[in-house]
């Protein structure tokens, strides 16, 4: 059994074959999928998928950093996130996807930071794990995590793309796991170089579907079934058995997200 700790199978890219994609994941051994939120435009699809597969698909709630960009209503979006998390009508297994992303522009970094802090503090208050997205702003992210050192912050650094030094610094800031996905199969990727020096107890598997498909599907639509390929690559890079990776990463995900 494997767990895809980060997948957007509710995305419109799967509107034509979602049931088949879920079945393919289960057949590949990926029996549980965690669904991080993006923003209100996709909440209905997220909830519909969680309701259709309640024993396999577990939702999170949060506001993605790029949904803050050029959005005059992002604070309203944050209010909606908080209302969902506090109401308790539906169980959410984490606060995510949240983070910082200056890939397209640094123009909204101040707003993204405010949104990130509000959601981190909400996660700490509610004792929920976070799913943190970081792209092209590792120094800023490390500074933000250091603000909450010792506060009980815990969660997953989604699609971990930092250096080995970043890995150790994040670990000092709280109880964190590191999401690895299709990028581990890309030639000369940073994560494939540092993974052998990481600890298996710190790792969870993810697809980030429909993005970042692993080799030999690079450039295609990603899907949760391909987590099996990631599992095999992690085992190869770390020099351990595939079964060992599957068992330990599943245990790591269950512990962090409180999965049944």
C-alpha positions, 0 to 999 in steps of 0.5 A, spaced: 500 500 500 502 507 498 499 513 499 499 519 494 499 525 499 498 530 494 494 530 488 489 534 485 484 529 482 478 533 482 482 538 477 478 539 470 483 535 467 480 528 470 473 530 468 473 525 462 475 519 466 476 520 474 473 514 476 478 510 471 484 514 474 482 512 481 481 505 479 488 505 476 491 508 482 488 503 487 490 497 482 497 500 482 497 500 490 496 507 491 489 506 496 489 513 499 489 520 496 490 526 500 486 532 496 489 539 497 485 545 496 487 551 491 481 556 492 474 557 492 473 556 484 475 548 485 472 547 492 465 544 489 469 539 485 474 537 491 468 536 496 464 532 490 471 527 489 471 526 497 464 525 497 464 520 492 470 516 495 470 517 502 474 511 504 480 513 499 480 521 498 481 525 504 480 533 503 485 539 506 483 546 506 487 552 504 489 558 499 494 556 494 499 562 494 498 563 487 491 564 488 493 570 492 496 574 486 492 579 483 486 577 486 483 583 490 478 578 494 484 574 497 482 576 504 475 573 503 478 567 500 482 566 507 475 568 511 472 562 507 478 557 509 477 559 516 470 558 516 470 551 513 476 549 518 472 552 524 465 549 522 467 542 523 461 540 518 466 536 514 473 533 516 479 536 513 486 532 514 490 538 513 491 546 512 493 546 505 496 547 499 499 554 502 506 557 501 510 562 498 511 562 490 515 568 487 516 564 480 511 568 476 513 575 480 515 577 487 510 583 486 505 579 491 510 577 496 507 581 501 500 579 500 502 571 500 506 572 506 500 575 510 496 569 507 501 564 509 502 566 516 494 567 517 493 559 515 499 557 519 497 560 525 490 557 524 493 550 523 497 551 529 491 553 533 487 547 530 493 542 531 492 540 523 498 539 519 500 544 513 502 542 506 507 547 504 508 549 497 515 553 496 517 555 489 523 560 488 523 563 495 527 558 499 530 563 504 523 567 505 520 560 507 526 558 511 525 565 515 517 564 515 518 557 518 523 560 523 518 564 526 514 558 528 520 554 531 517 551 537 510 553 536 507 546 534 507 547 527 507 540 523 506 538 516 509 536 509 514 540 505 510 539 498 514 537 492 521 539 496 526 542 492 530 545 497 538 543 498 540 538 503 542 544 508 534 547 507 532 540 509 536 540 515 534 547 517 526 545 516 527 539 520 529 544 526 523 548 525 518 543 527 515 536 525 516 536 518 516 530 512 518 532 505 514 530 499 517 527 493 514 526 487 516 525 479 521 530 479 525 524 483 526 521 476 528 527 472 535 527 470 540 531 475 534 533 479 536 536 486 532 532 490 535 525 486 542 528 488 540 529 496 535 523 497 540 518 499 542 523 504 535 524 507 532 519 512 526 515 510 522 516 516 522 523 513 519 522 506 512 521 503 510 520 496 506 524 492 504 525 485 501 533 484 497 530 479 496 533 474 503 536 474 510 533 474 509 526 471 515 522 472 519 518 467 517 515 462 510 519 462 514 526 463 510 531 459 504 527 460 498 528 465 500 526 471 496 521 475 496 518 482 497 511 479 504 513 478 506 514 485 508 507 484 514 509 479 516 514 484 516 509 490 521 505 485 525 511 484 526 512 491 528 505 493 533 505 487 536 512 489 536 510 497 539 503 495 533 499 499 527 495 497 521 498 494 516 494 499 520 498 505 519 505 502 512 503 501 511 501 508 515 506 511 512 512 507 505 510 508 506 509 516 509 517 515 503 519 512 498 516 517 502 519 523 502 526 520 495 526 517 491 522 522 489 517 517 485 511 518 
